Amino acid sequence: MTNKKLYVLGGGGHAKVVIDALAASGTTIAGLIDPRLEVGTIVLGVPVIGGDEWMTKLDPQGAQLANGVGATVKSRVNRKLFDLWSAQGFSFASVVHPSAIIGAEVELAQGCQIMAGAILQPHAKIGVGTVINTAVSIDHDCVVGAHCFIAPSVTLCGGATIGDGTFVGAGATLLPGVKVGNNALVAAGAIVDTDVADGDYFQR
Ligand SMILES: CC(C)(COP(=O)(O)OP(=O)(O)OC[C@H]1O[C@@H](n2cnc3c(N)ncnc32)[C@H](O)[C@@H]1OP(=O)(O)O)[C@@H](O)C(=O)NCCC(=O)NCCS
């Protein structure tokens, strides 16, 4: 438990999912920080309080962040913001929707996000800043590295592993024990039945 006030970075689509998960777990959000929205805009009951200039008013000793910026295949602004504000001493809260099922001895690193309906089976490990999106199923002994974006309804069968910075498109399935490297891209709906090297693109 922390006494720090929690601020969400962003007020767009991904932020809505983050706000909803935080609200569902009884967490109070002090405000949203988004340079693209007018101050005073209300998103799911939470006001936008300013843009990046607001960050200079916050003290990392008294404020914690949640990353409300999503990722796309081409844009990883969420990672840039994580690195930028972490370097200034801010910590990122992990977000776990109460409807997610978290099995025994699952390891969740700082700032990861486990969205509604996700299932993580025993001994799964999720890295720093990684997003496990709506209804993702991660089976026993899977490892997902840091700053990955696992899109809705992806399935990882037992023992599958993913490196850092990888994007897995909606509904893809990784067969048991498959290894996907760092900064790779798996197309939506792909059935990954072979290892994928660092930086590679897989679609089948
Ligand atoms: C694989 C992907 C990256 C390709 O993107 P792209 O390079 O912009 O490709 P395009 O959309 O221009 O499509 C090129 C061709 O591939 C096909 N295609 C695109 N995505 C495909 C997929 N996932 N599976 C099979 N075929 C696909 C298109 O229909 C198109 O076919 P055509 O040339 O016969 O018309 C993208 O489609 C994808 O899967 N993105 C993931 C999106 C996602 O899951 N987001 C999560 C949001 S929460």
The ligand as an SDF file (V2000), in Angstrom:
LIG
                    3D

 48 50  0  0  0  0  0  0  0  0999 V2000
   -0.2690   -7.8440  -39.2810 C   0  0  0  0  0  0  0  0  0  0  0  0
   -0.4630   -6.3610  -39.3300 C   0  0  0  0  0  0  0  0  0  0  0  0
    0.5700   -5.6640  -38.4610 C   0  0  0  0  0  0  0  0  0  0  0  0
   -0.3510   -5.9420  -40.7750 C   0  0  0  0  0  0  0  0  0  0  0  0
   -0.5110   -4.5740  -40.8930 O   0  0  0  0  0  0  0  0  0  0  0  0
   -0.1680   -3.8370  -42.2800 P   0  0  0  0  0  0  0  0  0  0  0  0
    1.2360   -4.1130  -42.6660 O   0  0  0  0  0  0  0  0  0  0  0  0
   -0.6180   -2.4150  -42.1150 O   0  0  0  0  0  0  0  0  0  0  0  0
   -1.0190   -4.6050  -43.3140 O   0  0  0  0  0  0  0  0  0  0  0  0
   -2.3180   -4.1570  -44.0920 P   0  0  0  0  0  0  0  0  0  0  0  0
   -3.4100   -3.7880  -43.1060 O   0  0  0  0  0  0  0  0  0  0  0  0
   -1.9150   -3.1140  -45.0980 O   0  0  0  0  0  0  0  0  0  0  0  0
   -2.7120   -5.5130  -44.8170 O   0  0  0  0  0  0  0  0  0  0  0  0
   -1.8930   -6.1030  -45.8080 C   0  0  0  0  0  0  0  0  0  0  0  0
   -2.5420   -7.4050  -46.2300 C   0  0  0  0  0  0  0  0  0  0  0  0
   -2.4380   -8.3760  -45.1650 O   0  0  0  0  0  0  0  0  0  0  0  0
   -3.7410   -8.7820  -44.7170 C   0  0  0  0  0  0  0  0  0  0  0  0
   -3.6730   -8.8560  -43.2670 N   0  0  0  0  0  0  0  0  0  0  0  0
   -3.5060   -7.8200  -42.4080 C   0  0  0  0  0  0  0  0  0  0  0  0
   -3.4740   -8.2480  -41.1430 N   0  0  0  0  0  0  0  0  0  0  0  0
   -3.6190   -9.5920  -41.1960 C   0  0  0  0  0  0  0  0  0  0  0  0
   -3.6680  -10.5780  -40.1950 C   0  0  0  0  0  0  0  0  0  0  0  0
   -3.5350  -10.2740  -38.8910 N   0  0  0  0  0  0  0  0  0  0  0  0
   -3.8270  -11.8600  -40.5910 N   0  0  0  0  0  0  0  0  0  0  0  0
   -3.9530  -12.1690  -41.8940 C   0  0  0  0  0  0  0  0  0  0  0  0
   -3.9150  -11.2570  -42.8930 N   0  0  0  0  0  0  0  0  0  0  0  0
   -3.7520   -9.9790  -42.5400 C   0  0  0  0  0  0  0  0  0  0  0  0
   -4.6790   -7.7070  -45.2110 C   0  0  0  0  0  0  0  0  0  0  0  0
   -5.9860   -8.1900  -45.3860 O   0  0  0  0  0  0  0  0  0  0  0  0
   -4.0470   -7.2970  -46.5030 C   0  0  0  0  0  0  0  0  0  0  0  0
   -4.3570   -8.2310  -47.4860 O   0  0  0  0  0  0  0  0  0  0  0  0
   -4.4670   -7.8150  -49.0600 P   0  0  0  0  0  0  0  0  0  0  0  0
   -3.0880   -7.3370  -49.4570 O   0  0  0  0  0  0  0  0  0  0  0  0
   -4.8900   -9.0840  -49.7310 O   0  0  0  0  0  0  0  0  0  0  0  0
   -5.5080   -6.7270  -49.1120 O   0  0  0  0  0  0  0  0  0  0  0  0
   -1.8390   -5.9710  -38.7540 C   0  0  0  0  0  0  0  0  0  0  0  0
   -2.8800   -6.2650  -39.6150 O   0  0  0  0  0  0  0  0  0  0  0  0
   -2.1320   -6.6090  -37.4160 C   0  0  0  0  0  0  0  0  0  0  0  0
   -2.3750   -7.7850  -37.2630 O   0  0  0  0  0  0  0  0  0  0  0  0
   -2.1140   -5.7160  -36.4250 N   0  0  0  0  0  0  0  0  0  0  0  0
   -2.4100   -6.0310  -35.0510 C   0  0  0  0  0  0  0  0  0  0  0  0
   -3.5680   -5.1660  -34.5830 C   0  0  0  0  0  0  0  0  0  0  0  0
   -3.9780   -5.5060  -33.1900 C   0  0  0  0  0  0  0  0  0  0  0  0
   -4.1530   -6.6380  -32.8160 O   0  0  0  0  0  0  0  0  0  0  0  0
   -4.1440   -4.4700  -32.4040 N   0  0  0  0  0  0  0  0  0  0  0  0
   -4.5410   -4.6050  -31.0470 C   0  0  0  0  0  0  0  0  0  0  0  0
   -5.2500   -3.3780  -30.5820 C   0  0  0  0  0  0  0  0  0  0  0  0
   -5.7190   -3.5060  -28.9300 S   0  0  0  0  0  0  0  0  0  0  0  0
  1  2  1  0
  2  3  1  0
  2  4  1  0
  2 36  1  0
  4  5  1  0
  5  6  1  0
  6  7  2  0
  6  8  1  0
  6  9  1  0
  9 10  1  0
 10 11  2  0
 10 12  1  0
 10 13  1  0
 13 14  1  0
 14 15  1  0
 15 16  1  0
 15 30  1  0
 16 17  1  0
 17 18  1  0
 17 28  1  0
 18 19  1  0
 18 27  1  0
 19 20  2  0
 20 21  1  0
 21 22  1  0
 21 27  2  0
 22 23  1  0
 22 24  2  0
 24 25  1  0
 25 26  2  0
 26 27  1  0
 28 29  1  0
 28 30  1  0
 30 31  1  0
 31 32  1  0
 32 33  2  0
 32 34  1  0
 32 35  1  0
 36 37  1  0
 36 38  1  0
 38 39  2  0
 38 40  1  0
 40 41  1  0
 41 42  1  0
 42 43  1  0
 43 44  2  0
 43 45  1  0
 45 46  1  0
 46 47  1  0
 47 48  1  0
M  END
$$$$
